Amino acid sequence: MSKRSEVVWAVMFILGASCSLAAQNAMPQGTIEATASIGITNGLGSVNQFTNFPGLIGDLTNLSGGAVRFDPGSNTKWNVGVSGGYAIRPNFMVVGEVMRTRLLNPTLNFNILSVPTSVGFDASLIEATGGVQYQAPLRESKIAPFAGVQVGWADSRLAMQNSTFNVLDLNLSDNHFTVNFGGGARIYFTPSWGLRPEFKIAHIPNQTWVRTSVGLFFQFGK
């Protein structure tokens, strides 16, 4: 199934489900929310663009005495996350989020004593952010749009997959300042829970990407 077909089916599902939703009042002060989400990340480059991967390639080049070939891996990037929020004023919520994006799984190919060697890595980007979010006060609507901005830090991690190659420490971790902004909507199945599709633009130094996700949220204390 093509990406366009997947998007069409997702939109049809959301629109169809909304026909049986419960009307939602404005989000009152004191509301607490918990959300778990899953989605797709687009536009984030390969891990060598924002980690010290070039330094690692240089070390292996010196060790092997020959060229090191870099394969960035698959282009599929999934994200999963959890978030929480507290409404400090009606429809105005402070939020915190932890998001993990599965990055390209790179491979390095080189020779050690004329023996071909291949090293694979598991790569990920973990973001921990906090910020604010404003929900439009549509008191009798089943769908409540919102917009927000968050800042925090991101940790890009590379972990060597199972290998007999133990000459160097090939696990890397780099920290980055990150900011994201965007919006979405809460689609209420009941006054307390529903779906939360979301669209964000995220940034770390030298990299800007788009993250789409769909979360299942639950609110209490209303």
Secondary structure, 3 states (H helix, E strand, C coil): CCHHHHHHHHHHHHHHHHCCCCCECCCCCCCEEEEEEEEEEECCCCHHHCCCHHHHHHHHHHHHCCCCEEECCCCCCEEEEEEEEEEEECCEEEEEEEEEEECCCCEEEEEECCEEEEEEEEEEEEEEEEEEEEECCCCCECEEEEEEEEEEEEEEEEEECCCCCCCCCCCEEEEEEEEEEEEEEEEECCCCEEEEEEEEEEEECCEEEEEEEEEEEEEECC
